[in-house]
Amino acid sequence: MSTNAYPVLFSSTLLGATNGTVYTVQSSPTTITLQDLQLKLTNVTAATRTVTIYAVPPSGAPDPSNAVAIEMSIPPYDYVILPVERLAAGGSIQGLASAAASVNISPIGGKLHTP
């Protein structure tokens, strides 16, 4: 029987100017997946900022093949919603902004699914 859990995946946080891990899917059980995650990225400054977000598979590295957004512009004091369909156990959400402490990332929706 499959189960779904709706935990608080991570607290809202400001992205840095260098790539960093925001959230890692637990690695046990190995069949768990993160599904239907939506990320809200809010520009908290008076200047346009860009963000790059990755959905990195287990034992992978952030690169264009797993990018959710690459240098996506966010207008001043505005936000975008990015979907992340599925991420396996041990996978991670990583990202960076064009200026440190300028873009807030927070999870909305999403669930951990165990088949």
MIDOSE-1310 file (N, C-alpha, C; in nm, 2 decimals, decimal comma, always signed):
residues 115
mstn	+0,08/-0,12/+0,00/+0,00/+0,00/+0,00/+0,09/+0,12/+0,00; +0,06/+0,22/-0,09/+0,14/+0,34/-0,09/+0,09/+0,44/+0,01; +0,18/+0,52/+0,05/+0,15/+0,63/+0,15/+0,21/+0,76/+0,10; +0,14/+0,87/+0,14/+0,18/+1,00/+0,11/+0,20/+1,07/+0,24
aypv	+0,31/+1,15/+0,25/+0,33/+1,24/+0,37/+0,34/+1,38/+0,32; +0,29/+1,47/+0,40/+0,29/+1,62/+0,36/+0,37/+1,69/+0,47; +0,50/+1,66/+0,49/+0,57/+1,73/+0,59/+0,61/+1,87/+0,54; +0,66/+1,96/+0,64/+0,73/+2,08/+0,60/+0,86/+2,04/+0,54
lfss	+0,88/+2,06/+0,41/+1,00/+2,01/+0,35/+1,12/+2,09/+0,39; +1,11/+2,22/+0,38/+1,22/+2,31/+0,43/+1,16/+2,44/+0,46; +1,22/+2,52/+0,55/+1,18/+2,65/+0,58/+1,22/+2,75/+0,47; +1,15/+2,85/+0,45/+1,19/+2,96/+0,36/+1,33/+3,01/+0,39
tllg	+1,40/+3,03/+0,28/+1,54/+3,07/+0,30/+1,58/+3,16/+0,19; +1,68/+3,25/+0,21/+1,73/+3,33/+0,10/+1,84/+3,26/+0,03; +1,84/+3,26/-0,10/+1,94/+3,19/-0,18/+2,07/+3,27/-0,17; +2,18/+3,20/-0,18/+2,31/+3,27/-0,19/+2,35/+3,30/-0,33
atng	+2,47/+3,37/-0,35/+2,52/+3,40/-0,48/+2,60/+3,29/-0,54; +2,63/+3,18/-0,46/+2,69/+3,06/-0,51/+2,59/+2,95/-0,49; +2,60/+2,84/-0,57/+2,51/+2,73/-0,56/+2,51/+2,67/-0,43; +2,40/+2,64/-0,37/+2,39/+2,57/-0,25/+2,27/+2,47/-0,24
tvyt	+2,27/+2,37/-0,16/+2,16/+2,28/-0,14/+2,06/+2,34/-0,05; +1,93/+2,34/-0,10/+1,82/+2,39/-0,02/+1,75/+2,28/+0,05; +1,74/+2,16/-0,02/+1,66/+2,05/+0,04/+1,71/+1,92/-0,02; +1,73/+1,82/+0,06/+1,76/+1,68/+0,01/+1,65/+1,59/+0,05
vqss	+1,61/+1,51/-0,04/+1,51/+1,41/-0,02/+1,57/+1,30/+0,07; +1,50/+1,26/+0,17/+1,56/+1,15/+0,26/+1,59/+1,03/+0,18; +1,69/+0,95/+0,22/+1,74/+0,84/+0,14/+1,68/+0,71/+0,18; +1,60/+0,71/+0,29/+1,54/+0,59/+0,34/+1,39/+0,61/+0,36
ptti	+1,30/+0,53/+0,31/+1,33/+0,41/+0,23/+1,38/+0,45/+0,09; +1,45/+0,36/+0,02/+1,51/+0,40/-0,11/+1,40/+0,42/-0,22; +1,28/+0,38/-0,19/+1,17/+0,39/-0,29/+1,09/+0,53/-0,27; +1,13/+0,61/-0,18/+1,06/+0,73/-0,15/+1,09/+0,83/-0,27
tlqd	+0,99/+0,91/-0,31/+1,00/+1,02/-0,41/+0,94/+1,14/-0,36; +0,99/+1,25/-0,40/+0,93/+1,38/-0,38/+0,85/+1,41/-0,50; +0,72/+1,44/-0,49/+0,64/+1,46/-0,61/+0,56/+1,59/-0,60; +0,54/+1,65/-0,71/+0,45/+1,77/-0,73/+0,49/+1,89/-0,64
lqlk	+0,62/+1,90/-0,63/+0,67/+2,02/-0,55/+0,66/+2,15/-0,63; +0,62/+2,25/-0,57/+0,62/+2,38/-0,63/+0,71/+2,47/-0,55; +0,80/+2,55/-0,61/+0,88/+2,64/-0,54/+0,84/+2,78/-0,57; +0,83/+2,86/-0,47/+0,80/+3,00/-0,48/+0,93/+3,08/-0,46
ltnv	+0,97/+3,15/-0,56/+1,09/+3,23/-0,56/+1,05/+3,38/-0,56; +1,08/+3,45/-0,45/+1,04/+3,59/-0,43/+1,16/+3,68/-0,43; +1,16/+3,78/-0,52/+1,27/+3,88/-0,52/+1,23/+3,98/-0,41; +1,32/+3,99/-0,32/+1,29/+4,08/-0,20/+1,37/+4,22/-0,22
taat	+1,41/+4,25/-0,34/+1,49/+4,37/-0,36/+1,42/+4,46/-0,46; +1,47/+4,58/-0,48/+1,42/+4,68/-0,57/+1,49/+4,67/-0,71; +1,57/+4,56/-0,73/+1,63/+4,54/-0,86/+1,59/+4,41/-0,92; +1,59/+4,39/-1,05/+1,56/+4,26/-1,11/+1,68/+4,17/-1,07
rtvt	+1,64/+4,05/-1,04/+1,74/+3,94/-1,00/+1,72/+3,82/-1,09; +1,82/+3,74/-1,10/+1,80/+3,61/-1,17/+1,83/+3,49/-1,07; +1,77/+3,38/-1,10/+1,79/+3,26/-1,02/+1,81/+3,14/-1,12; +1,89/+3,05/-1,06/+1,91/+2,92/-1,13/+1,88/+2,81/-1,02
iyav	+1,79/+2,72/-1,06/+1,75/+2,62/-0,97/+1,77/+2,48/-1,04; +1,82/+2,39/-0,96/+1,84/+2,25/-1,01/+1,76/+2,15/-0,93; +1,72/+2,04/-0,99/+1,66/+1,92/-0,93/+1,76/+1,81/-0,95; +1,86/+1,80/-0,86/+1,97/+1,71/-0,88/+1,94/+1,57/-0,84
ppsg	+1,96/+1,47/-0,93/+1,94/+1,33/-0,89/+2,04/+1,28/-0,79; +2,01/+1,17/-0,73/+2,10/+1,12/-0,63/+2,24/+1,09/-0,69; +2,34/+1,13/-0,62/+2,48/+1,11/-0,67/+2,51/+1,19/-0,79; +2,43/+1,29/-0,83/+2,45/+1,38/-0,94/+2,51/+1,51/-0,90
apdp	+2,52/+1,59/-1,00/+2,58/+1,73/-0,98/+2,49/+1,82/-1,06; +2,48/+1,95/-1,01/+2,40/+2,05/-1,08/+2,46/+2,08/-1,22; +2,38/+2,06/-1,32/+2,42/+2,10/-1,45/+2,30/+2,13/-1,54; +2,31/+2,17/-1,66/+2,19/+2,21/-1,74/+2,09/+2,09/-1,76
snav	+2,14/+1,97/-1,76/+2,05/+1,86/-1,78/+1,95/+1,84/-1,67; +1,97/+1,89/-1,55/+1,88/+1,88/-1,44/+1,83/+2,02/-1,39; +1,85/+2,12/-1,47/+1,80/+2,26/-1,43/+1,65/+2,27/-1,44; +1,59/+2,33/-1,35/+1,45/+2,37/-1,35/+1,44/+2,51/-1,41
aiem	+1,53/+2,59/-1,38/+1,54/+2,73/-1,44/+1,69/+2,77/-1,44; +1,72/+2,84/-1,55/+1,86/+2,89/-1,57/+1,85/+3,04/-1,59; +1,91/+3,11/-1,50/+1,91/+3,26/-1,50/+1,78/+3,32/-1,53; +1,67/+3,27/-1,46/+1,54/+3,32/-1,48/+1,53/+3,45/-1,41
sipp	+1,48/+3,56/-1,48/+1,46/+3,69/-1,42/+1,34/+3,70/-1,34; +1,35/+3,76/-1,23/+1,24/+3,79/-1,14/+1,24/+3,95/-1,12; +1,13/+4,01/-1,16/+1,12/+4,16/-1,14/+1,13/+4,20/-0,99; +1,16/+4,32/-0,96/+1,16/+4,37/-0,82/+1,03/+4,34/-0,75
ydyv	+1,05/+4,29/-0,63/+0,93/+4,26/-0,54/+0,83/+4,17/-0,60; +0,87/+4,09/-0,69/+0,77/+4,00/-0,76/+0,82/+3,85/-0,73; +0,74/+3,76/-0,78/+0,77/+3,62/-0,75/+0,74/+3,53/-0,88; +0,80/+3,41/-0,88/+0,76/+3,31/-0,98/+0,74/+3,18/-0,91
ilpv	+0,66/+3,09/-0,97/+0,63/+2,96/-0,92/+0,70/+2,86/-1,01; +0,78/+2,77/-0,96/+0,85/+2,67/-1,05/+0,80/+2,53/-1,00; +0,76/+2,45/-1,10/+0,72/+2,31/-1,06/+0,84/+2,22/-1,07; +0,84/+2,12/-0,98/+0,94/+2,02/-0,98/+0,86/+1,89/-0,97
erla	+0,85/+1,81/-1,08/+0,76/+1,70/-1,09/+0,79/+1,59/-1,00; +0,92/+1,54/-1,00/+0,96/+1,42/-0,92/+1,11/+1,42/-0,90; +1,14/+1,38/-0,78/+1,28/+1,37/-0,74/+1,30/+1,24/-0,65; +1,39/+1,16/-0,68/+1,41/+1,03/-0,61/+1,48/+1,05/-0,48
aggs	+1,48/+0,94/-0,40/+1,55/+0,94/-0,27/+1,69/+0,98/-0,29; +1,74/+1,07/-0,20/+1,88/+1,12/-0,21/+1,90/+1,24/-0,31; +1,80/+1,27/-0,38/+1,81/+1,38/-0,48/+1,80/+1,51/-0,40; +1,83/+1,62/-0,46/+1,83/+1,75/-0,39/+1,79/+1,87/-0,48
iqgl	+1,73/+1,97/-0,41/+1,70/+2,10/-0,48/+1,82/+2,19/-0,44; +1,88/+2,24/-0,55/+1,99/+2,34/-0,53/+1,96/+2,46/-0,61; +2,03/+2,57/-0,57/+2,01/+2,69/-0,64/+2,09/+2,81/-0,60; +2,09/+2,92/-0,68/+2,16/+3,04/-0,65/+2,09/+3,16/-0,71
asaa	+2,12/+3,27/-0,66/+2,06/+3,40/-0,71/+2,18/+3,49/-0,76; +2,14/+3,59/-0,84/+2,24/+3,68/-0,90/+2,31/+3,76/-0,79; +2,24/+3,78/-0,68/+2,30/+3,85/-0,56/+2,25/+3,78/-0,44; +2,34/+3,77/-0,34/+2,31/+3,70/-0,22/+2,20/+3,77/-0,14
asvn	+2,12/+3,69/-0,08/+2,01/+3,74/+0,01/+1,91/+3,83/-0,07; +1,89/+3,80/-0,19/+1,80/+3,88/-0,27/+1,68/+3,81/-0,32; +1,68/+3,67/-0,32/+1,57/+3,59/-0,36/+1,54/+3,49/-0,25; +1,41/+3,49/-0,20/+1,37/+3,39/-0,10/+1,31/+3,27/-0,18
ispi	+1,34/+3,15/-0,13/+1,29/+3,03/-0,19/+1,21/+2,96/-0,08; +1,08/+2,92/-0,11/+1,00/+2,85/-0,02/+0,92/+2,74/-0,09; +0,89/+2,63/-0,02/+0,81/+2,52/-0,09/+0,67/+2,55/-0,07; +0,59/+2,52/-0,18/+0,45/+2,53/-0,17/+0,40/+2,40/-0,24
ggkl	+0,31/+2,33/-0,17/+0,27/+2,20/-0,22/+0,38/+2,10/-0,21; +0,36/+1,98/-0,28/+0,46/+1,88/-0,28/+0,43/+1,77/-0,17; +0,48/+1,65/-0,20/+0,46/+1,54/-0,10/+0,57/+1,44/-0,12; +0,59/+1,37/-0,01/+0,68/+1,26/-0,02/+0,59/+1,13/-0,03
htp	+0,63/+1,05/-0,13/+0,55/+0,93/-0,17/+0,63/+0,81/-0,15; +0,57/+0,71/-0,08/+0,64/+0,58/-0,07/+0,54/+0,48/-0,13; +0,59/+0,41/-0,24/+0,50/+0,31/-0,30/+0,49/+0,18/-0,22
